[in-house]
Amino acid sequence: MVLGVDLRCLQGGVVTGVGEYARRTLAAMLELDPLLVARGYTSGRKPPGLKAEDRHRIELVQTRLPSRVVNLLQFFGAGQPLAKSLGMTGTVDALWLPNPGFVRLSQDVPTVLTVHDLSFFHYPELFPWRGRVWYYPAMRQLLRQLPASCTIAAVSRHTAADVSACVPGFKGRITVVPPGVGPEFMGSVSKDDVAIMRRKYKLPERYLLSLGTIEPRKNYQLLLRAYELLLRGKSNFAPDLVVAGAWGWRTGAFTRELAKLASRHRVHILGYVAAQDKPALYSGAELFLYPSIFEGFGMPALEAMALGVPVLASHSSSLPEVVGDSGLLLDPWRPEAWANAIDWLVGDEKSRQELGIKARARARGFTWQRAAASYLDIFKGK
């Protein structure tokens, strides 16, 4: 089978959760099916962020037109369907879109569209204005004009329900395909590696961790308020607070909240953290905190769980599916509830250990091989 793949989600430089999902799933599909031929589509001049060991098995079809030009043409129905572009060197049997994008689809080519979340439908005010006037209308248009040959893969049951509400005609053609967790998060990280990481990022011995792009949806202001409440009630509270992740958009509210904190000298903002440092960063944390308002899945929570780190997460959107009963689920609008839960769990080592064991066991149920097998079954009509 020749599978066409839209790899434009891997051309942004820093690989985000969507890009990681595409890269890992495609690599696992190629590993599971030695006869699979992958043909990847890119635009502009940036190479896709593929692992060196996967590049030799993926044939790239690249248009030199800048990505913005391609997007504009596709949005207004100009340019050729993606399957035709990918079929320049032969026939494409099926097409995979790892993320909704600016694309024209053929009626006669079986297509799988992966939808990660529809947060922009629920909280448009949390996103940049460019997305609201350009990208999100294109997503609505794509979802409502999907050809009959299309199947939708949702990364969680919550996202599947969202898609069903948005595109009622596709209710019977939605498959839930959760992401996996990489092997680098499945083992144990040595104390020496954690110590090296702490020196690199100038972190204290004890810290609480949150990780994700700094943008309004991640709800970091709640975390800052909860930490301030903690220190006001308990001046000898030992762990510092660490927020790791690339700076995103509309960060003014976060920086203003941070500036007025009396505890700001104990808050460490790391920015983007290299992938190779993440296992040690998670492992060194006493707790992982994920107060996000809305998630399609929540991969950082799963990665922390795989390393046995107790997780406190919002009880919103898809996060209860990920965390289950192996962590604590809290109201994303009540900082006092977070402060109380953090204080209790930091002081109760036995409960932390029990949650860590349950978290590690639960995370083992999410694998990239399982995700890849699900996609292969869809492509082969099983």
Phi and psi in degrees as a GROMACS rama.xvg file:
@    title "Ramachandran Plot"
@    xaxis  label "Phi"
@    yaxis  label "Psi"
@TYPE xy
-101.859  117.235  VAL-2
-106.948  120.289  LEU-3
-85.9123  136.702  GLY-4
-131.08  130.123  VAL-5
-80.6042  106.692  ASP-6
-98.4914  14.5292  LEU-7
-65.252  -22.9988  ARG-8
-70.1166  -8.41852  CYS-9
-104.069  12.6716  LEU-10
-105.343  9.27036  GLN-11
-85.8575  5.87003  GLY-12
92.7209  -89.3721  GLY-13
-75.9478  125.421  VAL-14
-81.7382  119.808  VAL-15
-91.8948  -171.278  THR-16
-60.7182  -38.6026  GLY-17
-64.4338  -45.9201  VAL-18
-64.0919  -38.3253  GLY-19
-64.5585  -40.4659  GLU-20
-59.4249  -46.9211  TYR-21
-64.1619  -46.2564  ALA-22
-65.9106  -47.5593  ARG-23
-68.4875  -41.2437  ARG-24
-66.7697  -43.2416  THR-25
-62.9468  -43.4799  LEU-26
-60.528  -41.3829  ALA-27
-68.5196  -35.5584  ALA-28
-63.9005  -42.8999  MET-29
-64.8008  -33.1046  LEU-30
-72.4018  -39.7922  GLU-31
-74.1083  -31.4547  LEU-32
-124.041  94.364  ASP-33
-61.8514  -19.6186  PRO-34
-89.4427  -5.73659  LEU-35
-71.106  131.948  LEU-36
-109.472  123.583  VAL-37
-106.398  130.796  ALA-38
-122.478  113.721  ARG-39
-102.161  138.007  GLY-40
-102.79  132.678  TYR-41
-136.007  163.212  THR-42
-133.363  160.189  SER-43
73.7204  -160.772  GLY-44
-108.659  -9.76088  ARG-45
-74.0146  130.613  LYS-46
-73.6831  150.254  PRO-47
-71.5501  149.765  PRO-48
-81.5238  72.918  GLY-49
-99.4316  149.03  LEU-50
-66.7354  144.821  LYS-51
-56.7842  -37.1564  ALA-52
-71.8739  -15.9423  GLU-53
-96.7898  -20.7376  ASP-54
-60.7411  -37.3664  ARG-55
-69.2603  -15.1431  HIS-56
-101.992  2.90693  ARG-57
-121.297  119.065  ILE-58
-85.5616  122.246  GLU-59
-93.8151  133.407  LEU-60
-116.045  110.405  VAL-61
-120.784  127.55  GLN-62
-91.9501  138.853  THR-63
-79.3524  -9.32379  ARG-64
-61.8858  138.403  LEU-65
-57.8147  147.766  PRO-66
-55.69  -38.4496  SER-67
-64.2289  -36.4317  ARG-68
-68.314  -44.3012  VAL-69
-59.3235  -45.0801  VAL-70
-60.3786  -42.7881  ASN-71
-63.3606  -44.536  LEU-72
-62.6003  -44.6763  LEU-73
-66.2367  -38.3097  GLN-74
-61.6691  -38.1445  PHE-75
-96.2037  14.5137  PHE-76
77.5032  12.4385  GLY-77
-93.4102  173.842  ALA-78
74.6132  169.648  GLY-79
-93.8898  157.324  GLN-80
-58.1473  150.903  PRO-81
-59.7301  -39.7357  LEU-82
-61.2116  -33.9126  ALA-83
-70.048  -39.0292  LYS-84
-61.7753  -42.3066  SER-85
-73.5266  -20.2482  LEU-86
-89.5329  11.4209  GLY-87
-58.7362  -33.1987  MET-88
-106.445  13.6584  THR-89
154.64  -166.087  GLY-90
-91.935  139.259  THR-91
-103.449  122.17  VAL-92
-81.3432  -31.7089  ASP-93
-153.898  161.151  ALA-94
-129.544  136.748  LEU-95
-120.689  125.39  TRP-96
-106.654  101.492  LEU-97
-67.1156  -10.5581  PRO-98
-158.662  140.893  ASN-99
-57.7503  138.672  PRO-100
-152.768  -172.557  GLY-101
-78.9505  106.468  PHE-102
-156.281  145.035  VAL-103
-104.806  133.996  ARG-104
-110.698  147.721  LEU-105
-85.4922  147.278  SER-106
-73.3892  -25.462  GLN-107
-105.33  4.84434  ASP-108
-109.104  118.037  VAL-109
-55.1274  127.72  PRO-110
-129.77  139.404  THR-111
-116.499  121.819  VAL-112
-106.218  122.502  LEU-113
-91.9832  127.717  THR-114
-113.482  122.908  VAL-115
-89.2864  -43.0635  HIS-116
-166.529  161.797  ASP-117
-118.699  40.9489  LEU-118
-60.501  -30.0504  SER-119
-69.4427  -19.4429  PHE-120
-73.8533  -35.7576  PHE-121
-87.531  -39.0749  HIS-122
-131.578  62.8732  TYR-123
-60.3772  -27.3375  PRO-124
-68.7312  -13.5366  GLU-125
-88.9145  1.48987  LEU-126
-116.137  160.177  PHE-127
-62.8651  152.499  PRO-128
-61.5462  -31.6953  TRP-129
-61.1155  -40.8913  ARG-130
-63.7464  -38.8351  GLY-131
-68.7587  -31.1671  ARG-132
-100.681  -7.84306  VAL-133
-132.138  -63.3045  TRP-134
-71.469  -48.8101  TYR-135
-68.3985  -36.7826  TYR-136
-59.8178  -36.1297  PRO-137
-65.2456  -36.8277  ALA-138
-66.4993  -42.173  MET-139
-60.6341  -43.3702  ARG-140
-61.6849  -43.4268  GLN-141
-62.562  -48.1601  LEU-142
-63.3095  -34.9283  LEU-143
-88.0501  -5.85258  ARG-144
-121.399  23.1186  GLN-145
-63.9081  134.348  LEU-146
-69.8707  162.555  PRO-147
-63.6723  -21.356  ALA-148
-80.533  3.91937  SER-149
-96.6172  143.307  CYS-150
-119.882  146.119  THR-151
-107.879  132.041  ILE-152
-107.779  124.518  ALA-153
-108.528  142.326  ALA-154
-79.9369  -8.17051  VAL-155
-153.951  164.133  SER-156
-65.8064  -34.2992  ARG-157
-62.919  -44.8115  HIS-158
-65.1578  -38.2656  THR-159
-60.0927  -41.5599  ALA-160
-65.6669  -38.3653  ALA-161
-62.0425  -44.9174  ASP-162
-65.0976  -40.479  VAL-163
-59.4748  -38.5937  SER-164
-70.4517  -34.7867  ALA-165
-78.242  -39.7184  CYS-166
-126.821  77.2476  VAL-167
-55.9043  -30.975  PRO-168
-67.0373  -13.8347  GLY-169
-101.542  10.2535  PHE-170
-54.6927  -37.6927  LYS-171
-87.4015  1.26713  GLY-172
-122.998  37.8775  ARG-173
-118.45  126.272  ILE-174
-115.485  134.393  THR-175
-87.5743  119.919  VAL-176
-128.297  89.8656  VAL-177
-67.9976  156.9  PRO-178
-72.5245  173.139  PRO-179
-109.091  -172.78  GLY-180
-127.175  134.535  VAL-181
-69.1619  157.756  GLY-182
-62.2368  -23.6575  PRO-183
-65.8437  -17.1579  GLU-184
-101.122  -3.01056  PHE-185
-89.6133  -21.936  MET-186
-93.3515  -155.483  GLY-187
-112.349  144.294  SER-188
-100.934  130.978  VAL-189
-68.9208  154.612  SER-190
-61.5454  -33.7711  LYS-191
-64.278  -41.9969  ASP-192
-66.2247  -37.1883  ASP-193
-65.7093  -40.6983  VAL-194
-64.6514  -40.1361  ALA-195
-62.3699  -42.4474  ILE-196
-63.618  -42.8356  MET-197
-61.854  -40.8589  ARG-198
-65.5479  -40.5388  ARG-199
-60.1646  -42.7033  LYS-200
-100.892  5.27187  TYR-201
57.6286  52.2879  LYS-202
-103.732  152.124  LEU-203
-75.4635  175.521  PRO-204
-63.7787  -37.7049  GLU-205
-120.56  131.696  ARG-206
-156.698  156.735  TYR-207
-101.435  145.457  LEU-208
-125.103  140.441  LEU-209
-133.164  143.047  SER-210
-139.733  133.016  LEU-211
156.112  160.972  GLY-212
-54.6427  136.053  THR-213
-79.3542  102.694  ILE-214
-158.24  161.944  GLU-215
-55.6936  -36.8499  PRO-216
-61.6922  -27.0191  ARG-217
-75.156  -14.7154  LYS-218
65.4526  36.3337  ASN-219
-67.1013  -23.6281  TYR-220
-59.7075  -38.4794  GLN-221
-60.4209  -40.4194  LEU-222
-63.6909  -41.6038  LEU-223
-63.7774  -41.8981  LEU-224
-66.7959  -40.3703  ARG-225
-63.8511  -41.4157  ALA-226
-66.6067  -39.1415  TYR-227
-62.9802  -42.0616  GLU-228
-61.4837  -40.2734  LEU-229
-57.8798  -50.1524  LEU-230
-71.127  -29.6282  LEU-231
-65.1998  -39.0102  ARG-232
-85.8241  -15.3409  GLY-233
-151.362  84.5412  LYS-234
-64.6052  -19.9129  SER-235
-95.3184  13.1078  ASN-236
-60.1174  125.644  PHE-237
-80.7383  -49.5947  ALA-238
-69.3012  140.032  PRO-239
-81.2221  172.325  ASP-240
-109.664  130.082  LEU-241
-119.668  126.58  VAL-242
-116.292  117.917  VAL-243
-117.544  141.395  ALA-244
146.822  152.52  GLY-245
-64.5617  149.706  ALA-246
-72.1678  129.033  TRP-247
-103.804  -112.485  GLY-248
-133.298  159.48  TRP-249
47.9466  53.9616  ARG-250
-91.898  0.633609  THR-251
-58.6677  -42.8433  GLY-252
-63.5333  -37.7366  ALA-253
-66.3025  -47.7965  PHE-254
-66.7651  -34.9571  THR-255
-67.9936  -40.4071  ARG-256
-62.8689  -42.6093  GLU-257
-63.649  -41.2666  LEU-258
-64.2562  -28.9505  ALA-259
-92.9872  -0.098223  LYS-260
-76.5288  135.375  LEU-261
-69.4729  -24.5884  ALA-262
-93.3204  11.7716  SER-263
-62.1419  -24.761  ARG-264
-69.4776  -11.4089  HIS-265
-108.367  10.92  ARG-266
-108.555  123.42  VAL-267
-108.537  118.63  HIS-268
-103.646  110.198  ILE-269
-90.3834  -21.0226  LEU-270
72.981  -160.864  GLY-271
-63.5066  133.57  TYR-272
-112.404  129.145  VAL-273
-60.2489  145.967  ALA-274
-56.2995  -38.0318  ALA-275
-69.0221  -16.3841  GLN-276
-92.7117  -13.1922  ASP-277
-64.8202  -43.9999  LYS-278
-56.9131  -42.9792  PRO-279
-68.5372  -37.0217  ALA-280
-63.5914  -45.5468  LEU-281
-61.2195  -48.4539  TYR-282
-62.4995  -30.9503  SER-283
-77.2269  -12.3292  GLY-284
-82.661  144.611  ALA-285
-77.5889  -35.5694  GLU-286
-142.021  151.405  LEU-287
-109.956  128.968  PHE-288
-114.134  127.643  LEU-289
-137.231  82.6913  TYR-290
-87.4704  21.9355  PRO-291
-54.8936  140.929  SER-292
-74.0007  -35.8389  ILE-293
-153.274  128.629  PHE-294
-136.213  140.461  GLU-295
-72.2738  -32.988  GLY-296
-144.547  -73.7729  PHE-297
114.105  60.342  GLY-298
-61.8635  -38.2387  MET-299
-58.0165  -37.6522  PRO-300
-62.4619  -42.6508  ALA-301
-64.6326  -41.046  LEU-302
-62.8781  -43.0107  GLU-303
-63.0631  -42.4079  ALA-304
-60.8146  -41.5698  MET-305
-59.9236  -28.435  ALA-306
-92.753  7.15531  LEU-307
78.9776  22.1893  GLY-308
-92.164  125.74  VAL-309
-60.3515  138.361  PRO-310
-116.17  133.77  VAL-311
-112.643  121.24  LEU-312
-135.659  163.794  ALA-313
-66.0764  149.013  SER-314
-89.5774  30.5778  HIS-315
-107.303  159.864  SER-316
46.987  -125.129  SER-317
-88.3226  -9.4287  SER-318
-61.158  -34.8073  LEU-319
-60.1153  -29.9933  PRO-320
-65.8672  -36.0631  GLU-321
-78.6562  -49.6053  VAL-322
-80.3722  -39.7727  VAL-323
58.2169  -137.893  GLY-324
-97.1592  15.8305  ASP-325
-96.392  8.6977  SER-326
-154.359  -172.456  GLY-327
-106.232  134.69  LEU-328
-111.433  126.362  LEU-329
-129.499  161.771  LEU-330
-70.5924  122.273  ASP-331
-72.9302  1.51821  PRO-332
-112.855  3.63166  TRP-333
-121.667  91.1958  ARG-334
-60.9302  -30.42  PRO-335
-66.3166  -33.4591  GLU-336
-66.6068  -38.7891  ALA-337
-67.5082  -42.3823  TRP-338
-60.4507  -44.5746  ALA-339
-65.9818  -42.1874  ASN-340
-66.9022  -41.4695  ALA-341
-63.6024  -45.7972  ILE-342
-59.2166  -45.562  ASP-343
-63.7054  -45.9108  TRP-344
-73.4642  -35.5342  LEU-345
-62.7529  -33.5039  VAL-346
-86.5806  -3.5742  GLY-347
-121.481  88.3767  ASP-348
-63.3547  -37.4872  GLU-349
-62.1578  -44.2779  LYS-350
-65.4178  -37.4589  SER-351
-61.8569  -44.3213  ARG-352
-63.8865  -42.7408  GLN-353
-62.9283  -43.8948  GLU-354
-66.1597  -38.1017  LEU-355
-61.7091  -41.2299  GLY-356
-65.3477  -45.0927  ILE-357
-64.7957  -39.2034  LYS-358
-64.1418  -44.928  ALA-359
-61.7473  -42.1494  ARG-360
-65.5138  -41.4657  ALA-361
-66.1484  -40.101  ARG-362
-64.3749  -27.0546  ALA-363
-67.1084  -13.8399  ARG-364
-79.2701  -7.8517  GLY-365
-108.523  109.824  PHE-366
-130.543  150.791  THR-367
-69.2483  -28.5631  TRP-368
-65.3314  -39.0186  GLN-369
-66.877  -41.9517  ARG-370
-61.8221  -45.3672  ALA-371
-62.5395  -41.7017  ALA-372
-62.3288  -37.9319  ALA-373
-62.9475  -43.3922  SER-374
-65.979  -42.7755  TYR-375
-60.3818  -38.1536  LEU-376
-63.8524  -40.0877  ASP-377
-65.7729  -46.2513  ILE-378
-62.9339  -34.0558  PHE-379
-91.4904  4.96463  LYS-380
73.309  25.488  GLY-381
